[in-house]
Amino acid sequence: MHEEVLPGIHRIFDTFVSVYLVDRGDHLVAVDTGMDTTCGKILDAVEEIGKPLTAIVLTHGHLDHTGSLKCLKERTNAVVAAHVDEVELIKEKTGLEPDVKLKDGDVFEGFRVLHKPGHTRGSICLLDEKSKSLFVGDLVIERGGKLEEVPHQYSLDPEMNRRRIRELLEVDFENLLPAHGEPLLGNGKEKLRELVERLGL
């Protein structure tokens, strides 16, 4: 099952993680690939939307984000992009090496890449400037209408992750699309500011 959360932005939810498909006119780009069970759901959504999936951007290498990478690569031959500092982790988890190695500030498939290490070394957020939508990976999660930081045991460096959360206030966005929890549409920046204040950052 997929839903269009914003014009041209489709969300596929699997158990506890979301994958996003972004319509780029004549093709689709996936943000993350979910778990190993998500592949079929993504392929079904691609078929329903009726445009080819030609690129995949990974926010980081954890298996609930890269679990369907191999399956999707085999089925679609999409170009896979990730931050250069995340390549080793992705190879270790999936056996695949990303085709495109991204750096902070790069623009790939209409997304501006924001390198935000802390959760992992090569964690990135992706800013879709046209729709003012920020795909945050696991930098923050949504729970009950509020944003929270990822539980510390899951992050490489929780303190660094906190600094990155604060840095996001400098980014011009309205919609915040997390991998875990519900998208915050229109009030993403506001909810992020609340979290920064709650954490005393």
Residue, then its C-alpha position, 0 to 999 in steps of 0.5 A: m500500500h502506498e499513499e501520496v503524502l504530497p503532490g509527487i511524493h509517495r510513502i510506502f510503509d512497512t511494519f515500522v519504516s517508511v520508504y518514499l518514492v519521489d516523482r521526477g516527471d518521467h521517472l521515480v527516485a526512491v529514498d531508502t529501500g526499507m527492510d528485506t520484506t519491502c521490495g515487493k511493496i515498492l515494486d507494486a507502488v512503482e507499477e501503480i504510479g506507472k513510471p520507472l524507478t531509475a535511482i535510489v538514494l540511501t540516507h544511511g546503511h542500516l538494514d531497515h533502510t537498505g534491506s531491499l536494496k539488492c532486490l530492487k537493484e536486480r529488478t530495476n537496475a536503478v542507480v544507487a547513491a549514498h554518502v561517500d562515508e557510508v559506502e563501507l557500511i552499505k557494502e557490509k550490510t548488502g554486498l552492494e557498492p553504491d554507484v554514486k558517492l555523494k558529498d555534502g552540498d551535492v545535488f542528486e536527482g533534485f535533492r540537495v544532500l546534507h551530510k549529518p553524521g552522528h547516527t552513522r558516519g555517512s548519514i544524510c538528509l535530503l532537501d527537495e527544494k521545490s516542495k520544501s520537503l526534508f527527508v531526514g532518514d533517522l536523524v529524528i523520528e516522529r511519535g504522536g505528533k512530536l519529533e524525538e531523537v533516535p534512541h541513543q543506543y542506535s546511534l554511533d555518536p548521540e551527542m553529535n546527532r543532537r548537534r545535527i538536529r539543531e543544524l537543521l533549523e538553518v535549512d529552509f523547509e516546511n515538510l519533514l518526512p521521517a523514516h520512522g513515524e508520520p510525515l509532518l506536513g506544513n509544520g515540520k520546522e516548527k516541530l523541529r524547533e520544539l524538539v531543539e528547545r525540549l532537548g535544550l540545544 
